[in-house]
């Protein structure tokens, strides 16, 4: 994935009361009569305020949220790699340099999407798609254009921000849709699973359309290089107190290709990954 950086072109209505005040007394409005043979129609429900998403509170829930992001980040980077390889092999034909490329998750399937941003609704023109099914293939399936537009704009915001590592390490902005907003993570690009970079991952939060910045991390964890040796168990010592960094969890999943069991140790917990299952066992230290 070394060529990734150079190849990416720059993603309460309140109901009125039934009571009225008149002459110092409150009288109930007469109930309307329904003609014989007519059917009563229920009044429309009052508009409901949407419920806020539940915020994880337990360690297991917090870990699961972070781990899901790690898996999605790996999926995004793999999608980008496969799509770029398809360009280089000619499977996508001629791809103009002005087209933007990003990856979106559509119905649990990752797709590389080539597009151009526009001023008119929906704000983006989709030119081509490459789905990661059957080893990867061009498709003309329906795609959520609003999601593509938001992800593309968020990606461009990430590319415009200084990347961690001061150019000594290869990082990419990885935009991940989180329901009502987008997270742009700055993450090390996996090159060699036996010698991996972790840390440096920081975050920008963007609105779901990718236009407004909602927040920006002020600091990033230190970058360090870790050697992963093949064997029965690989243990990764995290620098975190409870929940491992996103890049550390990405490495844990990648290391399962070299060892059947991977253990990630924070100061308070030990999380055990096993090959062939997504279930992670947690032990308090």
CORLIN-V271988 format. One record per residue. N is the residue number from 1. RES is the residue in one small letter. SS is DSSP state (helix for helix, strand for strand, loop for the rest). NEAR is the number of other ideal C-beta (glycine too) atoms within 12 Angstrom. Layout:
# CORLIN-V271988
{{N;RES;SS;NEAR} {N;RES;SS;NEAR}}
This chain:
# CORLIN-V271988
{{1;x;loop;29} {2;x;loop;15} {3;x;loop;17} {4;x;helix;33} {5;x;helix;25} {6;x;helix;13} {7;x;helix;23} {8;x;loop;35} {9;x;loop;26} {10;x;loop;26} {11;x;loop;44} {12;x;loop;8} {13;x;loop;10} {14;x;loop;8} {15;x;loop;12} {16;x;loop;10} {17;x;loop;11} {18;x;loop;12} {19;x;strand;11} {20;x;strand;14} {21;x;strand;10} {22;x;strand;10} {23;x;loop;7} {24;x;loop;7} {25;x;strand;9} {26;x;strand;12} {27;x;strand;13} {28;x;strand;12} {29;x;loop;12} {30;x;loop;8} {31;x;loop;8} {32;x;loop;10} {33;x;loop;8} {34;x;loop;10} {35;x;loop;8} {36;x;loop;6} {37;x;loop;6} {38;x;loop;9} {39;x;loop;8} {40;x;loop;11} {41;x;loop;8} {42;x;loop;6} {43;x;loop;10} {44;x;loop;9} {45;x;loop;8} {46;x;loop;11} {47;x;loop;10} {48;x;loop;10} {49;x;loop;9} {50;x;loop;9} {51;x;loop;8} {52;x;loop;8} {53;x;loop;11} {54;x;loop;10} {55;x;loop;10} {56;x;loop;16} {57;x;loop;10} {58;x;loop;15} {59;x;helix;25} {60;x;helix;21} {61;x;helix;16} {62;x;helix;24} {63;x;helix;36} {64;x;helix;21} {65;x;helix;26} {66;x;helix;36} {67;x;helix;32} {68;x;helix;25} {69;x;helix;34} {70;x;helix;38} {71;x;helix;29} {72;x;helix;33} {73;x;helix;42} {74;x;helix;37} {75;x;helix;28} {76;x;helix;46} {77;x;helix;40} {78;x;helix;29} {79;x;helix;36} {80;x;helix;42} {81;x;helix;32} {82;x;helix;31} {83;x;helix;40} {84;x;helix;33} {85;x;helix;23} {86;x;helix;30} {87;x;helix;30} {88;x;helix;15} {89;x;loop;16} {90;x;loop;11} {91;x;loop;20} {92;x;loop;28} {93;x;loop;15} {94;x;loop;12} {95;x;loop;28} {96;x;loop;16} {97;x;loop;14} {98;x;loop;14} {99;x;loop;29} {100;x;strand;35} {101;x;strand;42} {102;x;strand;50} {103;x;strand;45} {104;x;strand;45} {105;x;strand;32} {106;x;strand;29} {107;x;loop;15} {108;x;loop;13} {109;x;strand;23} {110;x;strand;34} {111;x;strand;41} {112;x;strand;48} {113;x;strand;46} {114;x;strand;36} {115;x;strand;38} {116;x;strand;28} {117;x;strand;30} {118;x;loop;18} {119;x;loop;10} {120;x;loop;11} {121;x;loop;11} {122;x;loop;20} {123;x;loop;24} {124;x;strand;33} {125;x;strand;22} {126;x;strand;34} {127;x;strand;27} {128;x;strand;31} {129;x;strand;35} {130;x;strand;41} {131;x;strand;31} {132;x;loop;31} {133;x;loop;19} {134;x;loop;11} {135;x;loop;12} {136;x;loop;28} {137;x;strand;21} {138;x;strand;26} {139;x;strand;25} {140;x;loop;14} {141;x;loop;19} {142;x;loop;14} {143;x;loop;33} {144;x;loop;22} {145;x;helix;25} {146;x;helix;24} {147;x;helix;35} {148;x;helix;43} {149;x;helix;39} {150;x;helix;39} {151;x;helix;50} {152;x;helix;47} {153;x;helix;36} {154;x;helix;44} {155;x;helix;41} {156;x;helix;31} {157;x;helix;30} {158;x;helix;38} {159;x;helix;28} {160;x;helix;16} {161;x;loop;24} {162;x;loop;17} {163;x;loop;29} {164;x;helix;32} {165;x;helix;28} {166;x;helix;11} {167;x;helix;11} {168;x;loop;13} {169;x;loop;30} {170;x;loop;27} {171;x;strand;38} {172;x;strand;42} {173;x;strand;43} {174;x;strand;46} {175;x;strand;45} {176;x;strand;43} {177;x;strand;35} {178;x;loop;26} {179;x;loop;16} {180;x;loop;17} {181;x;strand;26} {182;x;strand;42} {183;x;strand;42} {184;x;strand;45} {185;x;strand;41} {186;x;strand;37} {187;x;strand;47} {188;x;strand;44} {189;x;loop;38} {190;x;loop;37} {191;x;loop;23} {192;x;strand;21} {193;x;loop;26} {194;x;loop;20} {195;x;strand;20} {196;x;strand;35} {197;x;strand;34} {198;x;strand;40} {199;x;loop;32} {200;x;loop;35} {201;x;loop;43} {202;x;strand;33} {203;x;strand;37} {204;x;strand;36} {205;x;strand;26} {206;x;strand;36} {207;x;strand;26} {208;x;loop;26} {209;x;loop;29} {210;x;loop;37} {211;x;loop;21} {212;x;loop;18} {213;x;strand;23} {214;x;strand;22} {215;x;strand;16} {216;x;strand;20} {217;x;loop;22} {218;x;loop;8} {219;x;loop;12} {220;x;loop;30} {221;x;loop;28} {222;x;loop;19} {223;x;loop;29} {224;x;strand;24} {225;x;strand;21} {226;x;strand;32} {227;x;strand;19} {228;x;loop;29} {229;x;loop;18} {230;x;loop;16} {231;x;strand;16} {232;x;strand;14} {233;x;strand;24} {234;x;strand;33} {235;x;strand;24} {236;x;strand;38} {237;x;strand;21} {238;x;loop;34} {239;x;loop;25} {240;x;loop;28} {241;x;loop;16} {242;x;loop;24} {243;x;loop;32} {244;x;loop;41} {245;x;loop;42} {246;x;helix;41} {247;x;helix;48} {248;x;helix;44} {249;x;helix;40} {250;x;helix;43} {251;x;helix;44} {252;x;helix;47} {253;x;helix;40} {254;x;helix;37} {255;x;helix;37} {256;x;loop;31} {257;x;loop;22} {258;x;loop;25} {259;x;strand;27} {260;x;strand;19} {261;x;strand;25} {262;x;strand;40} {263;x;strand;31} {264;x;strand;45} {265;x;strand;27} {266;x;loop;29} {267;x;loop;16} {268;x;loop;20} {269;x;strand;26} {270;x;strand;28} {271;x;strand;38} {272;x;strand;26} {273;x;strand;37} {274;x;strand;22} {275;x;loop;21} {276;x;loop;10} {277;x;loop;14} {278;x;loop;17} {279;x;loop;15} {280;x;loop;31} {281;x;strand;19} {282;x;strand;27} {283;x;strand;16} {284;x;strand;14} {285;x;loop;17}}
